[in-house]
């Protein structure tokens, strides 16, 4: 089974930084460079929303307007790890953050435009890591 394991969450004061990591077991991505991975978040009582997503076949990445200029997504296929560097954190960034894999490429646009789609077409999801900003 494909597994996604997130880490790096925690409690931080506003203005601080965190780096989330998502270690994933290999899956068909090596043969399907049409697909993407991404970070999503869900606050209590709110819908899950896209934060950032990246295409495995190149350097294309998209981030949501709410985090543009503060968050950076990166992928290291030599370590099977997806990262989310979060800077200048705000209380409204408080949420459970999830890593997703095997996203369709159209998910990049959904994330960039802030369109909320149940599941976003992802095949695999991690268990999440909590980020709390006070």
HELIX and SHEET records of a PDB file:
HELIX    1   1 UNK A   28  UNK A   31  5                                   4    
HELIX    2   2 UNK A   91  UNK A   93  5                                   3    
HELIX    3   3 UNK A  106  UNK A  113  1                                   8    
HELIX    4   4 UNK A  118  UNK A  121  5                                   4    
SHEET    1   A 4 UNK A   4  UNK A   7  0                                        
SHEET    2   A 4 UNK A  18  UNK A  24 -1                                        
SHEET    3   A 4 UNK A  81  UNK A  86 -1                                        
SHEET    4   A 4 UNK A  71  UNK A  76 -1                                        
SHEET    1   B 6 UNK A  10  UNK A  12  0                                        
SHEET    2   B 6 UNK A 129  UNK A 133  1                                        
SHEET    3   B 6 UNK A  95  UNK A 103 -1                                        
SHEET    4   B 6 UNK A  36  UNK A  42 -1                                        
SHEET    5   B 6 UNK A  49  UNK A  55 -1                                        
SHEET    6   B 6 UNK A  61  UNK A  63 -1                                        
SHEET    1   C 4 UNK A  10  UNK A  12  0                                        
SHEET    2   C 4 UNK A 129  UNK A 133  1                                        
SHEET    3   C 4 UNK A  95  UNK A 103 -1                                        
SHEET    4   C 4 UNK A 124  UNK A 125 -1                                        
END                                                                             
